[in-house]
């Protein structure tokens, strides 16, 4: 059972939703950053959105991503995001291994996370966006 597994505190792993310009068009993408000095392996990321828009409950599909390895001080693009989901709560559940130890954390971006006042330069990526640690 999950309650019987010891999950140590997640440190050095962050998610960022950034603005990219590709062929003259602005796109939003989710990145995972490994700021640790050790490799992450078997990274599983589940993403979903939920909430209310115009008084109606909305829910996105659950997407699942696997990244086999992410080296120390590296980052990887996970998925592109449609700005329409920014009006929802966006939840990303990240699990990964460091050596034989499993780590697990839920990252939640609330609807207000994407206001222009929240957008910052993310030095590790050299792009603007919202960083969650």
Order of alpha helices (4+ residues) and beta strands (2+ residues): beta-beta-beta-beta-beta-beta-beta-beta-beta-beta
